[in-house]
Amino acid sequence: MKDFIKIVIFYLINISIVLGQISPYKRKINEGNEYFDKKRYEEASNMYREAISKRKDKPADEAQYNYGNSIYKLNNFDKAISIFENLAQSTEDKKIRSRAFHNLGNSYYQRKDYRNALEAYRNALILNPEDAETQYNYARTYSMIMTGQNQNNNNNNSQNTNESKEENRKQNTSTNEGNNSDNKIEMDEKILENILKYIESKDQSIQEKVRNKEKKKNKTGKNEKDW
């Protein structure tokens, strides 16, 4: 019995030592993560904000990143944009900066600000060109911009149907010139190349799975007696 009590006391002492080694900053982050996993984003954001307050003159990149995520989950996209913009500019960690730009793009996208979203995704891909999720978001946002431009062009053309042919010609010319000079968005060639490589690798992966499935089917067929 005495030996058992000694073991328990020793165990409790070790736990207290380990807990004492965790900084208040890290402890608040862990508490925030627990709330976040339970989808209690308000409580999580409070914990992350407290964690940031624990870091006086030291970087709080992890807490700021998680804080931005919790605010995003609360659908406060304006505030999330501010948090991710500040983090992307202040952090020296390339990985965190890339993730901050990615989530900045997501925040702009939710506000339907596709041009700023595209720029944010582009910055993320400059830092991490192989990020498949950012590649997809970049392509999707580019498509949204181009679709919107085409829609605007169609609307401009339809508004001019009751005017004279000469006026239509002049207005359509000026409209197209304005779109070409002010609204034209060029997809970055390097990013496009990476997106196409990703799509190609996915396609090859699917084809490989199909081939393996066919091989198994054929192998099973050969083992059956045919009489």
GIJORA-V650930 format. One record per backbone hydrogen bond with DSSP energy under -0.5 kcal/mol. CO is the residue of the C=O (numbers start at 1). NH is the residue of the N-H. Records with the same first field share a line. If there is no record, write none. Layout:
CO = NH ; NH
This chain:
1 = 5
2 = 6
3 = 7
4 = 8
5 = 9
6 = 10
7 = 11
8 = 12
9 = 13
10 = 14
11 = 15
12 = 16
13 = 17
14 = 18
15 = 19
16 = 20
17 = 21
18 = 21 ; 22
19 = 22
23 = 27
24 = 28
25 = 29
26 = 30
27 = 31
28 = 32
29 = 33
30 = 34
31 = 35
32 = 36
33 = 37
34 = 38
35 = 40
36 = 39
39 = 41
40 = 44
41 = 45
42 = 46
43 = 47
44 = 48
45 = 49
46 = 50
47 = 51
48 = 52
49 = 53
50 = 54
51 = 54 ; 55
52 = 55
54 = 56
60 = 64
61 = 65
62 = 66
63 = 67
64 = 68
65 = 69
66 = 70
67 = 71
68 = 72
69 = 73
70 = 74
71 = 76
72 = 75
75 = 77
76 = 80
77 = 81
78 = 82
79 = 83
80 = 84
81 = 85
82 = 86
83 = 87
84 = 88
85 = 89
86 = 90
87 = 91
92 = 94
93 = 97
94 = 98
95 = 99
96 = 100
97 = 101
98 = 102
99 = 103
100 = 104
101 = 105
102 = 106
103 = 107
104 = 108
105 = 109
106 = 110
107 = 111
108 = 113
109 = 112
112 = 114
113 = 117
114 = 118
115 = 119
116 = 120
117 = 121
118 = 122
119 = 123
120 = 124
121 = 125
122 = 126
123 = 127
124 = 128
128 = 131
130 = 132
131 = 135
132 = 136
133 = 137
134 = 138
135 = 139
136 = 140
137 = 141
138 = 142
139 = 143
140 = 144
141 = 145
142 = 146
143 = 147
144 = 148
145 = 149
146 = 150
147 = 151
148 = 152
149 = 153
150 = 154
151 = 155
152 = 156
153 = 157
154 = 158
155 = 159
156 = 160
157 = 160
158 = 161
160 = 163
164 = 168
165 = 169
166 = 170
167 = 171
168 = 172
169 = 173
170 = 174
171 = 175
172 = 176
173 = 177
174 = 178
175 = 179
176 = 180
177 = 181
178 = 182 ; 183
179 = 183 ; 184
185 = 187
188 = 192
189 = 193
190 = 194
191 = 195
192 = 196
193 = 197
194 = 198
195 = 199
196 = 200
197 = 201
198 = 202
199 = 203
200 = 204
201 = 205
202 = 206
203 = 207
204 = 208
205 = 209
206 = 210
207 = 211
208 = 212
209 = 213
210 = 214
211 = 215
212 = 216
213 = 217
214 = 218
215 = 219
216 = 220
217 = 221
218 = 222
219 = 223
220 = 224
221 = 224
225 = 227
